[in-house]
Amino acid sequence: MKALLLGLALLVLSGCATEISVRRQPPGTPAADNAAAIKRAQAAGAEVAAATPPSAEVVLTPAEAPSMYTYDPWERVNRFTYRFNARFDEHVFLPAANGYRRVPGPIRAGVHNFFHNLGEVTSTANYALQWRLSGGARSLGRFVINSTLGIGGLFDVASRFKLSSEQTGFGATLSTWGLHPGPYLVLPLLGPSTLRDTLGLLGDYGIEYGVNVADLYRGYKTYGMGAVNAIDQRSLIDFRYYGSGSPFEYETIRFLYVHRDLIQDEALRARGRRKPQDPSAPAGK
C-alpha cells in the first residue's frame, strides 16, 4: 500500500514538472542597449561637429584691452583728500542728506527739477561749442518749456513732449577737442575727478556766471544754491566711504572713474577717426 502511494506521488510530481517553464533572459540586455544608444549619439555628435565650420575665436589685442594702470602722479595728496572727504561725508554731508530725504517727495522732486533745468543752459552752450546743434536745440527747448509751462523748472513738462534730457558739460567739450583726461584728481568735497574734468567744472561755472539766469549766480545766494544742490545730489547716491570693506577702495574708484571717462571719450569721438592707443600707457595719460 505504501509503495502504491509513493508511486502515485512521484507520478503527480513528474506531471507538474512538465508544466513548469523556465524563463530565460533575452540575448539583448538594457545595459547593452544603453551603451549602444550612447555610441550612436556620440557618432551623430561627431558628424554634426565635422559638418559645422569652426567659429572664429575672439582675440583681444593689447591695444583693445584696458590698461590696469591709472595715471595718478599726485597719489599722496589724492589719498589725503580722499580720507578728508570720507570724514566730511560721514559727519556732515551724509547726515544732511539723510535729513533731506525726510522732506516730502514732491518737494524734493521740484528742487531736483529746478537745478536740472538750470543745467540745460550750460548744456546748450556746450553743445554749440561741440558743434552738436541738434543737442543744443533740444536742451534749449527743454529749458524754455520747463521754465514756462513747468513753473520755473519745478516740473519736467518737456519730457511729456518727448524731449529727453541728455546734458553735457565743458569737460565733454574739451574731450571733443582732443584733450585727454590727464592726471587723476580727488577734489575736496567734490570727490573723484581728472585734470580735464576739473577744467570742465570751471568752464561750466564760467558759463553759468556769464549767463546769470534770473540773477541767481550773483551774491551770497549762489553759495546757498550750491549747498542745496549738493545735498540734493548726495541724497540720490547710496555710496558710503569704506562701505565695501575692501582695502583697495581708492584704487577701485580711481580705475572705474578714469575708465568711465575713456569710454565716454570713445563714444564722443566715434563720428571721427579713432586715434591709436598705446597699450603700455597708464589710463588717462
Secondary structure, DSSP 4 states (H G I P E B T S, - for coil): -HHHHHHHHHHHHHHHHHH-------SS-HHHHHHHHHHHHHHHHHHHHHHSPPPPPP---TTTSPPS-B--TTHHHHHHHHHHHHHHIIIIIHHHHHHHTTS-HHHHHHHHHHHHHHHHHHHHHHHHHTT-HHHHHHHHHHHHHHHHTTTTTTS--GGGGT-------HHHHHHHTT----SEEEETTTEEEEHHHHHHHHHHHHHHHHH-GGGTTSSTHHHHHHHHHHHHHHHT----TT-S--TTHHHHHHHHHHHHHHHHHHHHTTTSPPPP--TTSPBT-
